[in-house]
Amino acid sequence: MSEVNEISVTPKGMGALVAEITEGAGDQAFLSKYAEVCRTLVARWKSDGHSQEQVRDFALQFAEGATMRRAKLARGVQIPHMEGRA
């Protein structure tokens, strides 16, 4: 998953990316990838010097992005991508 670790987007956008990467995969594949990326991001945010409160907020944003995008993908909703935004 090194390509995801190299991308600089918002926490919510990272969550949405995880949902898109695992689109069509079962729930277990999604949850495994979600947990893997979440652990990596939390470690990065901590090492970057963010406070516990900021890390918690980022993690909540990540979760929101992942769950909202996965739900939309499951319903077949197409969301256009805007350059420079995630």
C-alpha positions as CSV (number, residue, x, y, z in Angstrom):
1,M,0.0,0.0,0.0
2,S,3.0,2.3,-0.4
3,E,1.2,4.3,-3.1
4,V,-1.5,5.3,-0.6
5,N,1.2,6.3,1.9
6,E,2.8,8.6,-0.6
7,I,-0.3,10.6,-1.4
8,S,-1.0,13.9,0.4
9,V,-4.8,14.4,0.8
10,T,-7.2,15.2,3.7
11,P,-8.0,12.5,6.2
12,K,-11.5,12.3,4.8
13,G,-10.1,12.0,1.3
14,M,-7.8,9.2,2.4
15,G,-10.8,7.3,3.9
16,A,-12.7,7.7,0.6
17,L,-9.6,6.5,-1.3
18,V,-9.5,3.3,0.9
19,A,-13.2,2.7,0.0
20,E,-12.5,3.1,-3.7
21,I,-9.4,0.9,-3.6
22,T,-11.5,-1.9,-2.1
23,E,-14.6,-1.3,-4.2
24,G,-16.2,-4.6,-5.1
25,A,-14.2,-6.4,-2.4
26,G,-16.0,-7.9,0.6
27,D,-16.4,-6.3,3.9
28,Q,-13.4,-8.2,5.4
29,A,-11.1,-6.8,2.6
30,F,-12.4,-3.3,3.2
31,L,-12.0,-3.5,7.0
32,S,-8.5,-5.0,6.7
33,K,-7.3,-2.2,4.4
34,Y,-9.1,0.4,6.5
35,A,-7.3,-0.8,9.7
36,E,-3.9,-1.0,7.9
37,V,-4.1,2.5,6.5
38,C,-5.6,4.0,9.7
39,R,-2.7,2.6,11.8
40,T,-0.2,4.0,9.3
41,L,-1.9,7.4,9.3
42,V,-2.2,7.6,13.1
43,A,1.5,6.8,13.5
44,R,2.4,9.5,10.9
45,W,0.2,12.1,12.5
46,K,1.7,11.4,15.9
47,S,5.2,11.5,14.5
48,D,4.4,14.8,12.8
49,G,3.8,16.2,16.3
50,H,0.0,16.5,16.2
51,S,-1.8,16.5,19.6
52,Q,-3.9,13.6,20.7
53,E,-7.0,15.7,20.1
54,Q,-5.9,16.5,16.5
55,V,-5.1,12.8,15.9
56,R,-8.5,11.8,17.2
57,D,-10.2,14.4,14.9
58,F,-8.2,13.2,11.9
59,A,-9.1,9.6,12.6
60,L,-12.7,10.5,12.8
61,Q,-12.5,12.3,9.5
62,F,-10.8,9.3,8.0
63,A,-13.5,7.0,9.2
64,E,-16.2,9.4,7.9
65,G,-14.7,9.5,4.5
66,A,-14.3,5.7,4.3
67,T,-17.8,4.9,5.5
68,M,-19.6,7.5,3.5
69,R,-17.8,6.7,0.2
70,R,-18.2,2.9,0.7
71,A,-22.0,3.4,1.3
72,K,-22.2,5.6,-1.8
73,L,-20.3,3.0,-3.9
74,A,-22.6,0.3,-2.6
75,R,-25.6,2.3,-3.8
76,G,-23.9,2.9,-7.2
77,V,-23.6,6.7,-6.7
78,Q,-21.0,8.3,-8.9
79,I,-19.1,11.2,-7.5
80,P,-17.1,13.3,-9.9
81,H,-13.5,14.0,-8.8
82,M,-12.3,17.5,-8.8
83,E,-8.7,18.1,-9.6
84,G,-6.8,19.2,-6.4
85,R,-9.5,17.9,-4.0
86,A,-10.1,14.7,-2.3
